[in-house]
Structures are given as structure tokens and as C-alpha cells.
Amino acid sequence: MEPQRPDGEPTWSDLSTREKASAALGITGLGLGILAVLAMAMLVGVLAVVLLSNGLIEADSTSSLVWAVLLCLPYFLLAGLFAIPVRLALRLMAMSGRMKRGADAAISVATTFLGALFVESFTPGLHVEHPWLPALLAALLVALANLVINYIERRKGRRSSELSL
């Protein structure tokens, strides 16, 4: 017989088949929920770019926008593949931490720009007049979102450090 954990919680092998199935179902639901939230965030981002582009983007139907959301992940992964050599070279260079963070942020914006260009160019039913303008807008929106998230994290960190004193 295996020894119990010090905290008294059972291990995976101690669970019954019903408990394992329940845990697997819960983890699957959690994963699908996270995926749904990410898809909604992507849809909001695509809709924001379409609305802010002010007539530069024309869609044949609403399904074209859904296709744009679905194709974001593979196209952004493809854009990320192009950035891998640049990121590796950046890590090998002797620069200060602040310079590396700035260069990494610039590469991130360029990757987002390239991914948005892929989405605009290869999504069926989506017609873009000047593709670089909405792509630049998408890259700037992502950069702005990252700045807001970093600001909130720093603020939370300062607040928690003040409370611990």
C-alpha cells in the first residue's frame, strides 16, 4: 500500500473511476471555458479593428468575421515562426535588460502586425482596401492592451508589498 500524502489528500491512483471521470470532465469544461473566453476576446478585437478601420474592411457576411477569428491562431503562429530567429538573436546579444524588453516588445508588435496582415489577406470573404492600416491598428491595440495589463500588475504588486509592510 502506498503511503498517504502528508497533507492527507488522495493521489490520482487513490480516486475511483467515477471520481476520475468527474475530474476529467471538470478539467475539460475548464479548458473549453478558457478557450471560449479567448475566442470572445479575439472576436471583440476583430470587431474593434473592423469598426475603427472606418470602411477599409468589407466583409461579404458575418461568417467572414468568424473565419477571421478562427484563422487568427494559425496565422499568428505562422507570424511567430518568422520572429523566432530574431528573438533568438536578441537573447544572444549583450544588451541591458531595459533594451532587451524594448526590443522584445518591438518584435511582438511586428509579429502582431504580420499576423494581422495574414488574416486580412487570406481570410475568405474579407476585402481590405489598404491592408497595412488595419494591421497597424491591430498591432497598436495589442500593444496598448499589454501596457494596461503590465500597469495593473505593477499596481497590484506595489499594493501587496505595501500591505505586507
C-alpha positions, -999 to +999 in steps of 0.1 A: +000+000+000+013+034-009+018+060+018-007+089+020+005+124+013+015+144+043-014+168+038-039+139+037-051+145+001-056+114-020-034+109-051-048+102-086-044+065-081-065+066-049-095+080-068-123+058-080-133+056-117-163+078-111-141+105-094-115+103-122-143+108-148-157+137-128-123+153-126-116+148-163-150+163-171-143+193-149-108+199-165-123+196-199-150+221-191-124+245-176-103+242-208-134+248-230-144+278-209-109+293-212-110+287-250-144+304-252-131+334-234-101+337-256-123+333-287-146+360-275-116+383-268-104+376-304-139+384-317-140+416-298-106+425-312-115+417-347-148+437-344-129+467-329-104+467-358-133+465-383-152+493-366-122+515-362-109+510-397-139+530-409-147+514-443-113+499-451-126+464-444-156+450-461-169+415-453-192+395-475-211+383-445-208+379-407-193+344-413-162+362-428-156+378-394-160+344-377-135+330-402-111+358-393-114+349-356-108+312-363-078+319-386-062+343-361-044+315-342-028+297-371-018+329-388-004+344-357+015+312-350+029+314-386+040+350-379+056+339-347+077+314-366+092+342-387+101+360-355+119+331-338+153+337-353+151+374-344+141+366-308+169+340-305+195+365-318+181+391-294+187+368-264+223+361-275+231+398-278+247+416-248+223+444-240+208+458-209+176+444-195+156+475-205+169+474-241+160+437-243+125+443-230+120+472-255+133+451-284+111+422-274+081+445-273+090+458-308+093+422-321+059+414-305+043+444-323+059+434-356+047+398-351+012+410-344+013+433-375+024+404-397-002+381-383-029+407-389-017+411-425-020+373-429-056+373-415-066+402-437-050+387-469-061+351-466-095+351-449-122+342-474-149+368-479-128+396-463-118+425-486-094+451-473-085+483-493-052+492-475-042+461-455-014+477-436-036+503-419-059+478-401-029+456-394-011+486-377-043+493-358-045+457-345-008+458-335-013+491-316-044+478-299-025+447-287+004+468-275-020+491-256-036+461-240-002+448-229+007+482-214-026+482-195-020+447-182+015+455-171+004+487-154-023+468-135+002+440-125+027+466-112+000+484-093-011+451-077+025+443-068+030+477-051-002+474-032+006+439-020+041+450-009+026+480+009+002+457+028+029+433+038+049+460+055 
